[in-house]
Amino acid sequence: MKRTTEKILTWVGILLQFVVIAASALALPFLNDASIKQKVLPLIATANNNQNIAQFTGQLSPSTLFDYMKQGALIILAICVVCCIIAMISVTMMGKLAKFTGILLILIALINVLTVNVVSSLLWFIAGIMLLSRRSTTKQRKKRKQQKRKA
């Protein structure tokens, strides 16, 4: 089976993932800049004055929160890259291992929801469900032949 729709959905998700990876990779070096840190620290300090945010952050200093933000951005970038690589591998396996690829796409969609790219996660999830729900043409042909023999 060609599975063109699933391939298109997966490739569009991969392209959107590339956009997120590129934006993250371009933004990460700026987080190491001292002038950016000096501009962001007062904003974090004023946000800590909010009682709801203060409960969440506890007794952490603004500098510590900024460092956590940098580490979180690196983790998100790593998750995006890994999910993108797995999605590219799954496109090549769609024709032969449709059920496995469907499960794989659903898993990376669920993992990718942790990042900011919900659209590609949704596309991968839809493609995964489509891969799991469609029957292969060989199974359909065998059933038709069996039905013709019985009739």
N, C-alpha and C positions, 0 to 999 in steps of 0.2 A: 504494500500500500504506500502511496506517495506521502501521505500525511503532510500535505503542503500547508494547511492552516496551522497545524501545531508548530511547524518549522518557522513560519512567519511570526507567530506570536512569540516564540522563543527568541528569534533574532531581534525583534523589536525590543524585547526586554533586555537583551544583551547590549544593544546600542544605548538604551537609556542608562544601563548600568555603567557603560563607558563614560557617559556624561557625568555621572555622580563621582566616578573614580577620578576623572580629570579635574573636576571642581575641588574635590577633597585634596588631591595632590598639589594643586595650585595654592590652596589656602593653608596647608600645613606649615610651609616655611615661614609664613607670616606670624604664626603663633610663637615662634622662637625669637622674634624681634623684640628687643627691650622696650622700644617706644610703644608698641602695641600693648605689651603687658602693662606698661604704666598707664595707658588709657583705659584698659579694661578693669584693672584692680579697683579703682573708685566705683565703677559701675557694679561690680560684685559686692563691694562693701555696702553700697546703698541698697542693693537687693537683699543683703543679709539683715537689714533693719526690718524688713517685712516679716511679720511673725510666722506666717505659713512657711516661708522659705527657711527661716531660722530653725524651725523644728526639723526640717529635712536635713539641713547641713550641719546641725549641731554646733560644736565649738571649733569648726575648721576656719582657718584664716583665709582671706581672699586669695593669697598667693598659693595656698594648697589647693583651693578649689580650681584655680586657673591651671595648675599642673595636672589635676585630675581631668580637666576638660581636654587638655592636649593629649593625654594618654587615651581618653575615650575616643577622640578623633582618629588616632592611629589604629585603635581596635576596629572602629567602624570601617576604615579604609581596608584593613586586612580582610574583614568579613566580606566586603564588596568584591575584592579581587578574587577571593576563593570561590564565592558564589558564581562569579562571572566565568571563571575557568571551568567549573563543573557544568555550567549551562552550555558552554561551547562544546564540551565533550559529549554532553547528552544529545546535542543536535546530530552528531555523527552516529549515534547509536539508535536513533528513532526507528529506522527501518527494520532492524533486526531484533532489538530488545525493547519492544514498545511498552510493555507493562513495567519493566524495571526502570526505563527512562521516565515513565509517568510518575512512579513513586519518587524517583530522584528529583524530578522537577518540583514536586509538591514539597519535598523536604527542604530544598534550597529556597523555595518561596517562603516557607515558614521561618527559616533562619534569616533570610534577607529582610523580613519585616522588622527585625531589630534595628536595621539601618533606616535612613531617611527615604529610601527609594521604594515606596509602597506600590507604585505603578508597575514596575518591573516584576515585583513579587506577585501582583495580581495576574499579570500576563503569564508568568510561569505556572502559577496555580491553575489557571484556566487550561493551559496547554497540557499540564499533567493530568487533569481530570479528563480531558478529551482523549489523551493517549490510553488511559485506563478504561474508558467507556467504549471506545470503538473496537470492533472485532477486526481481525486481519482478514484479508480477502481469501486467503487459502482456507481458512476455517469456513467461510461462507460458501466457497465453491464445493467443499466436501459435503456440507449439509445439503446443498442443492442437488448434487449428484445422488446422495442417499435418498432424497425425497423423490427424485425422478425414477430411481430403481424400484422404489416401493409402489409407485403409481402405475 
